[in-house]
C-alpha cells in the first residue's frame, strides 16, 4: 500500500489543530500525567522475557511506549 496522500487527507491536515479532543485522547493524557512510567517500567523490566540462545520466539523490545500501550489498550 502506498503512502500517497489523497485530496481529502491533505484537506483534513489543517484541521487537526482545531479538532476537539475525544474522551480517549483525554484519558491517555491523564494516564501520562498520573502514571510514573519510568518507575513502572523499571519494576516490570526484570521480569520481562529476554531473548534466549536456544532460539524460539523473540520477545518484543520493552520500552515505556509498550507499557503505556499495554496499560491503556484494555480500556477501549
C-alpha positions as MATLAB code, in Angstrom:
seq = 'XXXXXXXXXXXXXXXXXXXXXXXXXXXXXXXXXXXXXXXXXXXXXXXXXXXXXXXXXXXXXXXXXXXXXXXXXXXX';
ca = [
       0.000    0.000    0.000;
       1.458    3.339   -0.945;
       1.676    6.310    1.365;
       0.091    8.598   -1.203;
      -1.998   11.385    0.259;
      -5.413   11.973   -1.213;
      -7.029   15.367   -1.507;
      -9.291   14.535    1.438;
      -6.390   13.704    3.764;
      -4.496   16.783    2.649;
      -7.559   18.928    3.385;
      -8.007   17.352    6.844;
      -4.421   18.072    7.865;
      -5.118   21.744    8.515;
      -8.000   20.992   10.871;
      -6.100   18.727   13.305;
      -5.234   21.720   15.488;
      -8.918   22.684   15.717;
     -10.223   19.195   16.455;
     -11.956   18.649   19.798;
     -10.099   16.040   21.875;
     -12.046   12.805   22.223;
     -12.640   11.108   25.566;
      -9.943    8.613   24.579;
      -7.435   11.436   23.954;
      -8.289   12.965   27.335;
      -7.933    9.581   29.059;
      -4.485    8.959   27.546;
      -3.325   12.455   28.509;
      -4.463   11.828   32.102;
      -2.685    8.447   32.140;
       0.554   10.133   31.096;
       0.206   12.661   33.932;
      -0.806   10.192   36.660;
       1.299    7.083   35.995;
       5.057    7.279   36.699;
       6.030    5.339   33.554;
       9.763    5.273   34.288;
       9.263    3.700   37.742;
       6.686    1.248   36.400;
       8.954    0.181   33.531;
      11.886   -0.247   35.925;
       9.748   -2.522   38.118;
       8.487   -4.639   35.195;
      11.641   -4.977   33.105;
      13.497   -7.546   35.296;
      10.573   -9.954   34.835;
      10.039   -9.275   31.130;
      11.205  -12.138   28.855;
      14.703  -11.848   27.393;
      15.979  -13.330   24.133;
      17.434  -16.809   24.650;
      20.326  -18.518   22.915;
      18.227  -21.663   22.352;
      16.021  -19.824   19.909;
      12.274  -19.599   19.939;
      10.137  -16.544   19.566;
      11.953  -13.286   20.092;
      10.265  -11.101   22.712;
       9.115   -7.604   21.852;
      11.600   -4.950   22.959;
      10.367   -3.463   26.221;
      10.031    0.306   26.394;
       7.893    2.945   28.057;
       5.838    3.055   24.890;
       4.973   -0.639   25.365;
       3.935   -0.022   28.954;
       1.629    2.859   28.167;
       0.103    0.995   25.221;
      -0.374   -2.191   27.241;
      -1.923   -0.433   30.226;
      -4.266    1.775   28.238;
      -5.338   -0.558   25.429;
      -7.623   -2.662   27.611;
      -9.929    0.243   28.257;
     -11.068    0.734   24.686;
];
